[in-house]
Amino acid sequence: MAEKKHSTFDFFRYIKKKISIHLYLYVFVNALVGLLDGLGIALFIPLLTIIAGDSTESHESLGKLRYFTDFLQDIGISLSLVNVLIVMVILFALKGGFSYIRTLYNIKLRLYIIKRIRFDLIECLSNVSYNGFTQYNSGKIQNTLTVEVNRMTKAMTLLFESIQSVSMLLTYVLLAFFSNWQFAILVAIGGFISNFIYKYINKITKEAARNLSQTGTDFNTHLIQILQNFKYLKATNYVEKYDKKIKDTILKSQDLEFKMSIYNAITEAAREPITILIIALVIILQVNILGSAFSSILVSLLFFYRALTYLTSLQSQWNMLLNNVAGYESVSEILEEFSDDSEPTQKNIPITKIKHIEATDISLSYGDNAVLNHVSLHIKEKESVALVGESGAGKTTLANVICGLAKPDEGSLLINNEVLEDYRLDSYRNKIGYISQDPVIFNDTIFNNITFWDEKTPKNLERFWQCINLVALDNFMENLSKKEDATLGSNGILVSGGQKQRISIARELYKDVDLLIMDEATSALDSETEKHIKESIDSLQGKYMMVIIAHRLSTIKNVDMIYLMENGNVIAQGNYDELYTASDRFKKMVDIQNLDS
């Protein structure tokens, strides 16, 4: 997918879509805080003139804001020292109250958006098809779901701060305009000119932020690969070369972060000097050139000092926002990819029981590579079948079609004599257990691994121990001090390969499935452990519909039907004895493994 760049205003529209009318309410609360602050500041002039004893100067300096003091007098509040102070205290108290409301409102909106972002990512990832997922860069997914989401969260915080600054800025500009429109226009022009100083910095900051996102993806990709391949890298001493690759990425990331820090430091350091410079130049122009009295611009000056402070804060916030808005671009990009690769909308018909599976003339290609060629098979209720053949024969791909992970290009998969697409796919998968060559073990207790975090009720515990007995793990469990609460460690590092495999089988049995798919479930085990797993598998035959993929043919002697595959074709089928007699290829495979002796 070509990289799509999003503007900062796209980010604003995204946030607006998430919170709708709440954004306008947030702006209103900010404007109200600014108005109360401004009116409180305006009362400093009557306060000073009361002390000086010159009410005329007060009216001249307030400009049209004198309507506020006139209103106070109209409702019977004279402009005495005590009254003015009381009104000021009330105004600033109200401002404090609304500031508190604004802060809580800000937090609540941000937490809601963060929740929605994370929910959207997880839900969209869950809906991605298996075929689509295999095309992804796992480092990019990890970087986006962690680092880039955090950057987007920071960007959102800065966006709310920017909205706050804009609201306060406009409020103070409006108050300043009512106080002295000439002075207001001059300062506004100065602020507009200063904005060009920040425009260039903002541009290079945003580009650096995009590069930082890509570097983060590269780092996470390298990190995942060194963890996955650590044994090989260590044994061959390639780990040193790979270390250098990762360190180069870290140095590049640090260089980009340092550059962005420089840009942020420039905007932060320039904020106050630029504010004072603009105000100083405007005062000189207003007083010395236009001949206005300084008293006539005093209130407007106070408002504009406030306004320019928020303007320069806004410019600084905007620059930092650009540092982090690339996180939104990364999140948006991966959401679009997830959406493009999502599974089709599910139908409403659920599957309550898998009684019969029929693959009819199935063909499937990945690009120009034909993986399955007009393959057909039948599986009846509680019948066991095996798929055998050399690597690349198409066994796992056919299993992927059977469990709904891959959709064939041609042919159809019938479940209970209806095409799979007519059913709800999740209800079908609820009835499937999948056991792979590498057991899936979570860093948690044995109980949680097998029950998949079911509540530990007496009924669930009884079912748990039944599954433990079915896979012959009861002796192993008896020697554990914590029994079902014993932890397994990361990827089951605290138990053996055979124990991990039996735990993974027990999980599928606990699930109460109709179909068990075993993909090379014993190929990574030693002979003794394989014998125990084979006994577990044999004990399950006749109780479940089973699809067994095996290189070691010892596990399939007792299945009902064997499909021998080669280059995506089924070249022979029958039970073990029939195939051994009828197929030279199968006989050779058996003899090589010395299974006939």
Backbone hydrogen bonds, N-H to C=O, Kabsch-Sander energy under -0.5 kcal/mol:
donor,donor_aa,acceptor,acceptor_aa,energy
5,K,3,E,-0.6
10,D,7,S,-0.5
11,F,7,S,-1.3
12,F,8,T,-1.9
13,R,9,F,-2.3
14,Y,10,D,-2.2
15,I,11,F,-2.4
16,K,12,F,-2.6
17,K,13,R,-2.3
18,K,14,Y,-1.6
19,I,15,I,-1.9
20,S,16,K,-2.5
22,H,19,I,-2.1
23,L,20,S,-1.6
24,Y,20,S,-0.5
25,L,21,I,-2.0
26,Y,22,H,-2.2
27,V,23,L,-2.1
28,F,24,Y,-2.5
29,V,25,L,-2.4
30,N,26,Y,-2.0
31,A,27,V,-2.5
32,L,28,F,-2.4
33,V,29,V,-2.1
34,G,30,N,-2.3
35,L,31,A,-2.6
36,L,32,L,-2.5
37,D,33,V,-2.1
38,G,34,G,-2.7
39,L,35,L,-2.7
40,G,36,L,-1.9
41,I,37,D,-2.4
42,A,38,G,-2.6
43,L,39,L,-1.3
44,F,41,I,-2.0
45,I,42,A,-1.2
47,L,43,L,-1.7
48,L,44,F,-2.4
49,T,45,I,-2.7
50,I,46,P,-2.3
51,I,47,L,-1.7
52,A,48,L,-2.4
53,G,49,T,-2.4
54,D,49,T,-1.7
58,S,54,D,-0.8
59,H,55,S,-1.8
60,E,56,T,-2.1
61,S,57,E,-2.3
62,L,58,S,-2.0
63,G,59,H,-1.1
64,K,178,F,-2.7
65,L,62,L,-1.9
66,R,63,G,-1.6
67,Y,64,K,-1.6
68,F,65,L,-1.6
69,T,65,L,-0.8
70,D,66,R,-2.9
71,F,67,Y,-2.2
72,L,68,F,-1.9
73,Q,69,T,-1.9
74,D,70,D,-2.5
75,I,71,F,-1.6
76,G,73,Q,-1.5
77,I,72,L,-2.9
78,S,76,G,-0.9
80,S,78,S,-2.0
84,V,80,S,-2.8
85,L,81,L,-2.1
86,I,82,V,-2.4
87,V,83,N,-2.8
88,M,84,V,-2.4
89,V,85,L,-2.5
90,I,86,I,-2.4
91,L,87,V,-2.7
92,F,88,M,-2.7
93,A,89,V,-2.0
94,L,90,I,-2.6
95,K,91,L,-2.4
96,G,92,F,-2.2
97,G,93,A,-2.3
98,F,94,L,-2.6
99,S,95,K,-2.4
100,Y,96,G,-2.0
101,I,97,G,-2.1
102,R,98,F,-2.8
103,T,99,S,-2.4
104,L,100,Y,-2.3
105,Y,101,I,-2.7
106,N,102,R,-2.7
107,I,103,T,-2.4
108,K,104,L,-2.7
109,L,105,Y,-2.5
110,R,106,N,-2.5
111,L,107,I,-2.7
112,Y,108,K,-2.0
113,I,109,L,-2.3
114,I,110,R,-2.7
115,K,111,L,-2.3
116,R,112,Y,-2.3
117,I,113,I,-2.8
118,R,114,I,-2.4
119,F,115,K,-2.7
120,D,116,R,-2.9
121,L,117,I,-2.3
122,I,118,R,-2.4
123,E,119,F,-3.0
124,C,120,D,-2.7
125,L,121,L,-2.5
126,S,122,I,-2.3
127,N,123,E,-1.3
128,V,125,L,-1.2
129,S,341,D,-3.0
131,N,405,L,-0.7
133,F,129,S,-2.4
134,T,130,Y,-1.9
135,Q,132,G,-1.3
136,Y,133,F,-1.7
138,S,136,Y,-0.7
140,K,137,N,-0.6
141,I,137,N,-1.9
142,Q,138,S,-2.6
143,N,139,G,-2.5
144,T,140,K,-2.5
145,L,141,I,-2.7
146,T,142,Q,-1.1
148,E,143,N,-2.7
149,V,144,T,-1.2
150,N,146,T,-1.9
151,R,147,V,-2.2
152,M,148,E,-2.5
153,T,149,V,-2.2
154,K,150,N,-2.2
155,A,151,R,-2.6
156,M,152,M,-2.3
157,T,153,T,-2.1
158,L,154,K,-2.5
159,L,155,A,-2.2
160,F,156,M,-2.2
161,E,157,T,-2.0
162,S,158,L,-2.5
163,I,159,L,-2.6
164,Q,160,F,-2.3
165,S,161,E,-2.4
166,V,162,S,-3.0
167,S,163,I,-2.7
168,M,164,Q,-2.4
169,L,165,S,-2.9
170,L,166,V,-2.8
171,T,167,S,-1.9
172,Y,168,M,-2.5
173,V,169,L,-2.5
174,L,170,L,-2.4
175,L,171,T,-2.2
176,A,172,Y,-2.8
177,F,173,V,-2.3
178,F,174,L,-2.0
179,S,175,L,-1.6
180,N,176,A,-3.0
184,A,180,N,-2.3
185,I,181,W,-2.3
186,L,182,Q,-2.1
187,V,183,F,-2.4
188,A,184,A,-2.3
189,I,185,I,-2.2
190,G,186,L,-1.9
191,G,187,V,-2.6
192,F,188,A,-2.2
193,I,189,I,-2.3
194,S,190,G,-2.1
195,N,191,G,-1.0
196,F,192,F,-0.5
196,F,193,I,-1.3
197,I,194,S,-1.1
198,Y,194,S,-0.8
199,K,195,N,-1.2
200,Y,196,F,-0.9
201,I,197,I,-0.7
202,N,198,Y,-2.7
203,K,199,K,-1.6
204,I,200,Y,-2.0
205,T,201,I,-2.0
206,K,202,N,-2.1
207,E,203,K,-1.6
208,A,204,I,-2.0
209,A,205,T,-2.1
210,R,206,K,-1.9
211,N,207,E,-2.0
212,L,208,A,-1.9
213,S,209,A,-1.8
214,Q,210,R,-1.9
215,T,211,N,-2.2
216,G,212,L,-2.2
217,T,213,S,-1.9
218,D,214,Q,-2.3
219,F,215,T,-2.5
220,N,216,G,-2.3
221,T,217,T,-2.3
222,H,218,D,-2.5
223,L,219,F,-2.5
224,I,220,N,-2.4
225,Q,221,T,-2.0
226,I,222,H,-2.3
227,L,223,L,-1.8
228,Q,224,I,-2.3
229,N,225,Q,-2.1
230,F,227,L,-0.6
233,L,229,N,-2.7
234,K,230,F,-2.7
235,A,231,K,-2.5
236,T,232,Y,-2.0
237,N,233,L,-0.5
237,N,234,K,-0.7
238,Y,233,L,-0.9
239,V,233,L,-1.8
240,E,237,N,-0.9
242,Y,238,Y,-2.5
243,D,239,V,-2.3
244,K,240,E,-1.8
245,K,241,K,-1.6
246,I,242,Y,-2.3
247,K,243,D,-2.9
248,D,244,K,-2.4
249,T,245,K,-1.5
250,I,246,I,-2.3
251,L,247,K,-2.7
252,K,248,D,-2.1
253,S,249,T,-2.3
254,Q,250,I,-2.6
255,D,251,L,-2.3
256,L,252,K,-2.0
257,E,253,S,-2.4
258,F,254,Q,-2.5
259,K,255,D,-2.1
260,M,256,L,-2.2
261,S,257,E,-2.0
262,I,258,F,-2.1
263,Y,259,K,-2.1
264,N,260,M,-2.4
265,A,261,S,-2.6
266,I,262,I,-2.3
267,T,263,Y,-2.1
268,E,264,N,-2.4
269,A,265,A,-2.8
270,A,266,I,-2.2
271,R,267,T,-0.7
271,R,268,E,-0.6
272,E,268,E,-0.5
274,I,270,A,-2.1
275,T,271,R,-1.9
276,I,272,E,-2.6
277,L,273,P,-2.4
278,I,274,I,-2.4
279,I,275,T,-2.2
280,A,276,I,-2.8
281,L,277,L,-2.4
282,V,278,I,-2.2
283,I,279,I,-2.5
284,I,280,A,-2.3
285,L,281,L,-2.3
286,Q,282,V,-3.0
287,V,283,I,-3.0
288,N,284,I,-1.9
289,I,284,I,-1.0
289,I,285,L,-0.7
290,L,285,L,-2.4
292,S,286,Q,-2.5
296,S,293,A,-1.0
297,I,294,F,-1.3
298,L,295,S,-0.7
301,L,297,I,-2.7
302,L,298,L,-2.0
303,F,299,V,-2.4
304,F,300,S,-2.7
305,Y,301,L,-2.2
306,R,302,L,-1.8
307,A,303,F,-2.9
308,L,304,F,-3.1
309,T,305,Y,-1.7
310,Y,306,R,-2.0
311,L,307,A,-2.2
312,T,308,L,-2.8
313,S,309,T,-2.0
314,L,310,Y,-2.6
315,Q,311,L,-2.4
316,S,312,T,-2.2
317,Q,313,S,-3.2
318,W,314,L,-3.0
319,N,315,Q,-1.8
320,M,316,S,-2.2
321,L,317,Q,-2.6
322,L,318,W,-2.1
323,N,319,N,-1.2
324,N,320,M,-1.0
324,N,321,L,-0.8
325,V,321,L,-1.9
327,G,324,N,-1.9
328,Y,325,V,-0.7
329,E,325,V,-1.5
330,S,326,A,-2.4
331,V,327,G,-2.5
332,S,328,Y,-3.1
333,E,329,E,-2.4
334,I,330,S,-2.2
335,L,331,V,-2.2
336,E,332,S,-2.2
337,E,333,E,-2.0
338,F,334,I,-2.8
339,S,335,L,-2.4
340,D,336,E,-2.5
341,D,337,E,-1.9
342,S,339,S,-1.2
343,E,127,N,-2.9
347,K,423,Y,-0.8
352,T,350,P,-0.6
355,K,353,K,-0.8
357,I,379,I,-2.7
358,E,414,L,-2.5
359,A,377,L,-2.3
360,T,358,E,-0.6
360,T,412,S,-2.8
361,D,359,A,-0.6
362,I,375,V,-3.4
363,S,410,E,-1.8
364,L,372,L,-1.7
366,Y,369,N,-2.6
367,G,365,S,-0.6
369,N,366,Y,-1.8
370,A,368,D,-0.8
371,V,364,L,-2.5
371,V,369,N,-0.6
372,L,364,L,-2.1
373,N,568,G,-3.2
374,H,372,L,-0.5
375,V,362,I,-2.9
377,L,359,A,-1.8
379,I,357,I,-2.8
381,E,355,K,-0.9
383,E,380,K,-2.1
385,V,546,M,-2.8
386,A,561,M,-2.4
387,L,548,I,-2.7
388,V,386,A,-0.5
388,V,563,Y,-2.4
393,A,390,E,-1.7
398,L,394,G,-2.2
399,A,395,K,-2.2
400,N,396,T,-2.4
401,V,397,T,-1.9
402,I,398,L,-2.3
403,C,399,A,-2.1
404,G,401,V,-1.3
405,L,400,N,-2.6
406,A,400,N,-1.4
409,D,363,S,-2.0
410,E,363,S,-1.9
412,S,360,T,-1.7
414,L,358,E,-3.3
414,L,412,S,-0.6
415,I,418,E,-3.7
416,N,356,H,-3.0
416,N,414,L,-0.5
418,E,415,I,-1.5
420,L,413,L,-2.2
422,D,419,V,-2.0
423,Y,420,L,-2.1
424,R,349,I,-3.0
425,L,423,Y,-0.6
428,Y,424,R,-1.5
429,R,425,L,-2.4
430,N,426,D,-1.7
431,K,428,Y,-1.3
432,I,429,R,-1.8
433,G,515,L,-3.1
435,I,517,I,-3.2
436,S,434,Y,-0.5
441,I,439,P,-0.8
444,D,442,F,-2.5
446,I,486,A,-1.8
447,F,484,E,-2.5
449,N,445,T,-2.1
450,I,446,I,-2.2
451,T,447,F,-2.9
452,F,448,N,-1.2
453,W,448,N,-0.8
457,T,455,E,-2.2
461,L,457,T,-2.7
462,E,458,P,-2.1
463,R,459,K,-2.0
464,F,460,N,-2.4
465,W,461,L,-2.3
466,Q,462,E,-1.6
467,C,463,R,-2.0
468,I,464,F,-1.9
469,N,465,W,-2.0
470,L,466,Q,-1.9
471,V,467,C,-1.5
472,A,469,N,-1.4
473,L,468,I,-2.7
477,M,473,L,-2.3
478,E,474,D,-1.8
479,N,475,N,-0.9
479,N,476,F,-0.7
480,L,477,M,-1.6
481,S,479,N,-0.5
483,K,480,L,-0.7
485,D,482,K,-2.6
486,A,483,K,-1.7
488,L,444,D,-2.1
492,G,489,G,-2.0
493,I,490,S,-1.0
494,L,488,L,-2.2
495,V,492,G,-1.7
500,K,496,S,-2.4
501,Q,497,G,-2.1
502,R,498,G,-2.1
503,I,499,Q,-2.4
504,S,500,K,-2.2
505,I,501,Q,-1.9
506,A,502,R,-2.8
507,R,503,I,-2.0
508,E,504,S,-1.3
509,L,505,I,-1.9
510,Y,506,A,-2.6
511,K,507,R,-1.4
512,D,509,L,-1.4
513,V,508,E,-0.6
514,D,431,K,-2.5
515,L,431,K,-2.3
516,L,545,M,-3.2
517,I,433,G,-3.2
517,I,515,L,-0.5
518,M,516,L,-0.5
518,M,547,V,-3.1
519,D,435,I,-3.1
519,D,517,I,-0.6
520,E,518,M,-0.9
520,E,549,I,-2.1
523,S,520,E,-0.7
525,L,522,T,-1.6
530,E,526,D,-2.9
531,K,527,S,-2.0
532,H,528,E,-1.5
533,I,529,T,-2.4
534,K,530,E,-3.0
535,E,531,K,-2.1
536,S,532,H,-1.9
537,I,533,I,-2.7
538,D,534,K,-3.1
539,S,535,E,-1.9
540,L,536,S,-0.8
540,L,537,I,-0.9
541,Q,537,I,-0.9
541,Q,538,D,-0.6
542,G,544,Y,-0.7
543,K,540,L,-2.1
544,Y,540,L,-1.0
545,M,514,D,-2.6
546,M,383,E,-2.2
546,M,544,Y,-0.5
547,V,516,L,-2.9
548,I,385,V,-2.7
549,I,518,M,-3.6
549,I,547,V,-0.5
550,A,387,L,-1.5
550,A,548,I,-0.5
553,L,551,H,-0.9
555,T,552,R,-1.3
556,I,553,L,-1.3
557,K,554,S,-0.6
559,V,556,I,-1.2
560,D,384,S,-1.5
561,M,384,S,-1.5
562,I,574,G,-2.6
563,Y,386,A,-3.3
564,L,562,I,-0.6
564,L,572,A,-3.0
565,M,388,V,-3.1
565,M,563,Y,-0.6
566,E,569,N,-2.5
568,G,393,A,-2.2
569,N,566,E,-1.6
571,I,564,L,-2.4
571,I,569,N,-0.8
572,A,564,L,-1.2
574,G,562,I,-1.8
579,L,575,N,-2.6
580,Y,576,Y,-2.1
581,T,577,D,-1.6
582,A,578,E,-2.7
583,S,579,L,-2.7
584,D,582,A,-0.6
587,K,583,S,-2.4
588,K,584,D,-2.4
589,M,585,R,-2.0
590,V,586,F,-2.4
591,D,587,K,-2.7
592,I,588,K,-2.4
593,Q,589,M,-1.4
594,N,591,D,-1.3
595,L,590,V,-1.9
